[in-house]
Amino acid sequence: MAAVTISDSNAQTPPVPIIDTHIHLFDTTRPQGVPWPDKSNAVLYKPALPDRYRQLTAPFPIRGVIEVECSPWVEDNQWVLNIAAKDKLILGTVGNLDPGDPEFPKQLERFHKNPLFKGIRYGNIWNRNLSAELSKPKFVDGLKLLADAGLSLDTANPDPVLIEACITATDKVPSLRLIIDHLPQLNPPSAPGDHNRYWAAIKLLGQRPQVFVKISQVLRRENGRVSLDPSFYKDRIDLIWNHFGDDRVLYGSDWPNSDQWGDYRSVLNVVREFCKTKPISVGEKYFWKNSVAAYRWTKRDPGQPG
């Protein structure tokens, strides 16, 4: 069995190409500022733009990215699309719109005209509550419009309630492609009843072919310390991977939010060490092929896989 090679740029073995399905873009120097990150965050409060990302990831075979919008301002969707139009590294953006908003149909029609607009994100962010909104017919109608347009729904910052909401969403809109972000960051509940209910929900979602999971935001802080030892994270990654299988797991760095746990090399190293135990064909699925199925992106540059 040949192992996966995710080499630095000076390695002799041709590396598996990487599509990073979760980065954020913002410019803290804009006159209007940004809603996130907060000025008090010294790690994050600086421009996060494609050129900076390229410099940080130059040693690695990054061939493209999916940007995930980190602003609730509607016009920031257009701001990202304007940047993407000039930069072929960006294969798509996951926008930030509210399916329950009366203006959602018009907003979706507007942004969907751009083929780089791949979906929206909704969940535990900006005081939103997916579970509560799914009880409202107008919100569900908005998700149906999203699915009918061939676009996806990313969730945000998972907890057990959000995981169960993912079941409800895919019950009510079975044609909706749903991507669960940052599942490794979720600490499963410890109480026996809650623990069993959580893993039953994960098992059910794992049986739904339209549901994908990002093995992203893997690094975590425990007792005030972030471990960079890949073996520390193996059991949790294994559990998630085994439920969703080789075809529905995605790589995402969560840059630059990931800087709060470690540098890009550390973020990538945890998952590339995990993938070294798997065949190259499986690593190719995780690092780029599955992202095509999840986001339906197309090549913008000859150096991109596909």
Residue, then its C-alpha position, 0 to 999 in steps of 0.5 A: m500500500a503506497a502512503v500519502t505524500i503531502s510534501d514540502s515544496n523541496a521534496q523529491t516525491p510528487p505531492v498530492p495536491i491540496i484544495d483548502t476548503h476553509i479559509h477566511l478573507f477580510d481586510t482590517t484596513r478598509p474604511q468601514g472596518v470588519p465585523w470580525p475579528d475584533k480589534s482586541n485580537a492581536v493574533l487575527y486583527k490584520p489583513a487576511l488576503p490571498d497574497r498573505y495566504r500564498q506566502l504562508t503556504a508556499p512550501f505546500p502543494i496548495r492548488g486552490v481554496i474555498e473561501v468561507e465568508c466571515s461577515p454578516w454584511v450582505e455586501d461583503n459577499q460581493w467584496v469576496l467575489n470581486i477579489a476572487a474574480k482577480d485571483k484564480l487561487i479562489l475556486g469558490t466562496v461560501g457566502n453569508l446570507d439568511p434563508g429566512d430573510p424576506e430578501f433572501p430569494k433576491q439575494l440568492e438570485r443576485f449572487h448565484k449569477n456568479p459561478l464562484f458563489k458555491g453556497i452559504r453558511y448558517g449555524n452557531i455564528w452571529n447569534r443564529n440558531l439553525s435548530a430554531e429557524l428550521s421550525k419556520p416554513k419561510f426558512v425551510d423554503g429558503l433552504k429549498l431555493l438553495a438546494d434547487a440552485g445546486l448550492s450547498l449549506d455549510t454549518a458553523n461551530p458545531d455542538p450537539v444541538l447543531i448536529e441534530a439540526c443537520i438531521t432536521a435540515t436534511d429531513k426537510v430538504p433531502s436534496l440539500r448538500l450539507i457540509i459540517d464544518h470543524l467537527p473535530q473541535l466538538n467535545p462529545p457530551s460525557a453524560p451517558g444518555d447525551h453521549n449515546r444520542y450524539w453518536a446516534a446522530i452522527k451515525l445517522l448523518g454518516q448514512r446520508p450521502q449528501v452530508f460532508v464533514k470537514i476534518s478542520q479546526v483539528l488543533r484544540r486547547e486542553n488545560g491551556r495547552v495546544s498539543l502538536d502531536p498528531s497522535f493526540y488527535k488520531d482517535r477523534i479523527d478516526l471516529i469521524w472518518n469511520h462514520f462518514g467514510d473516505d468519500r465525504v471528508l474534506y481538508g480545511s485549514d480554517w486560516p487565519n482563525s487557525d493561527q490561534w492554535g498553531d501555524y499553518r505547518s502545524v495545522l496541516n501536519v496533524v492531518r497529513e500524518f494521519c493520512k500517511t497510514k492510508p493509500i494515496s487514493v484515499g489521501e487524494k479524496y480527502f485533500w482535493k477530490n471530495s471537495v469537487a463533489a461538495y462544492r462543484w468547483t471547476k478548474r481556473d488554472p492549469g496547475q489545479p487538479g481535475 
